[in-house]
């Protein structure tokens, strides 16, 4: 991967808490295409997607939403390309710092169960969300990869906060700016305030949950995925976990990661 931007740290002990409608300075990259920013409320049983209304996020006014074709590639290629990109919902913007790839014929991928009510989004076209509950508690956000029918996705393992810190802290129930706030896939889902009703949501449409363009990291760490001991040895040992080198916003374990 040819780096185009220097990745900047996103946390500082001396930084004061910002209001949830503001962006943290010096943490974004801009594109030339403008998009409409919308906010959504929590889905009800009668709504598969919440209603939306405009909200102002000045530092992301001209940031580009990634198009569908960006996602419709092999999950192993998509995963590192997602590093440095931005997730946006309401007044919250997160920068992706760590991911894991899950591919077709992968004994660790949910696609191994075939098409079910839960896994159907994994078999849809790339660019949609796949959201599931882990242990019935943790909401895990995945980005569907590849072409329709492939059954592949990329798990978002960790992020760094960019906008809406107060909202993130409230949703997480933690008044901290330390990496513990967002280093873990369940923490990311909680910070975004999403439920499984967001599964199959298109991430390339304005409003709701969006995936925005962002800078490529200078260096990337790779390592085996986490918590898949049930899978075949070749998949347990596959180096399909990716993280931004030098970032503090990476989940445990870190000692299994090395420079690519």
PyMOL commands that set and color helices and strands:
alter all, ss='L'
color gray80, all
select helices_A, chain A and resi 58-60+68-71+75-82+110-113+120-123+165-172+179-181+185-192+196-198+233-236
alter helices_A, ss='H'
color red, helices_A
select strands_A, chain A and resi 38-40+52-54+86-89+92-102+129-134+138-145+152-163+209-212+220-223+241-244+258-259
alter strands_A, ss='S'
color yellow, strands_A
deselect
rebuild
show_as cartoon
